[in-house]
Amino acid sequence: MESPKIKRAIISVSDKMNLDVFAKSLVEMGVEIYSTGGTRTFLEANGIPCKDISAYTGFPEMMDGRLKTLHPYVFGGILCRHDREDDMAGLNEHGILTFELVCVNLYPFEATIAKPDVTAAQAIEKIDIGGPSLVRAAAKNHLFTSIVTDKSQFQTVIDSMKENGGATTFEVRRQLAAEAFNHTAKYDRAIANWFSKEVGEGDFPQTLGVTFEREATLRYGENPHQKAAVYAGPNVDSVPNIVHAKQLNGKELSYNNLMDLDAALGIVLRSKKPACSVIKHNNPCGAAEAETLSVACERAMAGDPLSAFGSILGMNRVCDEATAKVLCEPGLFVEAIVAEDFEPKALELLTTVPKWRNNVRLMAAGDLSRPQSDWTWRCIEGGMLVQNSDTHDDPESEWQVVTNAAPTEKQIDDLRFAWNLCRFVKSNAIVLCKDRMLLGAGAGQMSRVDSVKISIEKAGDRIEGAVLASDAFFPFADSIELAHENGITALIQPGGSKRDQEVIDACNKYGISMIFTGYRHFRH
């Protein structure tokens, strides 16, 4: 059968943004609007004629609005099948009107429970009952009924009605229904998660439900034969992230770009001073802190110039003109940069001067002072691993100097930088640093001594006086021998090995100072 023309609409919403424009368009096309409480007041204040649902049902709103739309006169008109004679006869027998459009969004439950001082009673009052029922009824009957759950859908509905004589197409209604069921599923999941905490299931409830919304379909995944997309998590707007960063220039982001940009941003977020990280294949090949961002960027790019070619950069400040000039030097090639923002002059330089100007992805992440996410999720075959994020600030008051020689203030400054950095390098992780600059990193090796050898090779002739950080304990003293032979003067590591004393004795033998932090930072 043909799509039914929209004669009547029920509108009952919490979010009223752009509702006046939508409702006026409906009225102009001859749609009769029925509404409730605050929505009706809003519409009338904007000169939009509407009818009171309570007057139609003959049953008043009760219990502070808890009961207002749950009535056969309402649901009969939404659920009726227009091609069934018995359905339509039943409506006529009981004087029930048809409703071909329902516009509902739900009580702001998630926004309510996000408030730090919210009480359980306040949260429970924001559990919508009639709203989800209206949404589900209209979505179920999408063969005849249009369901609108978000302001982003207003124009789609209006356009479809204008093109189809006051009716929406089946394709539009089916898409709206799919979005509606996602809307109620996300809503119910938020309520279930909140109740899990209320009844004491703690950080790891028996059933974990997390809603992710698709942001974009990517060109491909890690490799061209793999399909991929990026989804936004539930707290995307409350934490610094690359998913909602604004792209100011460049080609479409790839799966690997997003992985590397995320790593680049994560490193610099932990720095109090201006900092720049240089990422290649999800590991830092350069990183530095300085008094200005331009100096930090210059030193980070100099950490491993060969590997820095075609790299991804992260900055914890607004990229300024001086920093852009560093990156516009001949011979450099950068794939993408994420920064808090870009000054207009910096943006102009990066998009007009280098040969790669048209391709470089420039991502403005916005306010980086927001706290980082508390949890991380990683998929494995058949399931998912969940843990709280490794954002622990290892208190320096708990650090122990375990050697005869104590590190100097300058060494401690470099050790602090190196210790922060090594948690972002894949285990077995070794980093060599000097003057708050990464000289060499050993990552992802099967033995720790191999990582030490790689980091020394990367550092080259700059190594004299460098400090070394290890993400986990040294199982043998062989790494200390290598450190001494190459002029490394101080070490920092968690400690905790059965052979700790052997390692300490080796450091004492060569006059190397060493700190035990008591915390391990594996990154698999």
Secondary structure as UniProt FT lines:
FT   STRAND          8..12
FT   TURN            17..18
FT   HELIX           19..28
FT   TURN            29..30
FT   STRAND          32..35
FT   HELIX           37..45
FT   TURN            46..47
FT   STRAND          51..52
FT   HELIX           53..57
FT   HELIX           63..65
FT   HELIX           72..79
FT   TURN            82..83
FT   HELIX           85..94
FT   STRAND          101..104
FT   HELIX           109..113
FT   TURN            116..117
FT   HELIX           120..125
FT   HELIX           130..140
FT   TURN            141..144
FT   STRAND          146..148
FT   HELIX           151..153
FT   HELIX           154..163
FT   TURN            164..166
FT   HELIX           170..198
FT   TURN            199..200
FT   TURN            202..203
FT   STRAND          213..217
FT   TURN            224..225
FT   STRAND          229..232
FT   TURN            234..238
FT   TURN            243..244
FT   STRAND          246..249
FT   HELIX           255..269
FT   STRAND          275..280
FT   TURN            281..282
FT   STRAND          283..289
FT   HELIX           293..302
FT   HELIX           305..308
FT   TURN            309..310
FT   STRAND          311..315
FT   STRAND          318..319
FT   HELIX           321..327
FT   TURN            330..331
FT   STRAND          334..339
FT   STRAND          341..342
FT   HELIX           344..350
FT   TURN            351..352
FT   TURN            355..359
FT   STRAND          361..364
FT   TURN            368..369
FT   STRAND          375..380
FT   TURN            381..382
FT   STRAND          383..388
FT   HELIX           396..398
FT   STRAND          400..401
FT   HELIX           409..422
FT   TURN            423..424
FT   STRAND          430..433
FT   STRAND          437..442
FT   HELIX           448..459
FT   HELIX           460..462
FT   TURN            464..465
FT   STRAND          467..470
FT   HELIX           478..485
FT   TURN            486..487
FT   STRAND          490..493
FT   TURN            498..499
FT   HELIX           500..510
FT   STRAND          513..516
//
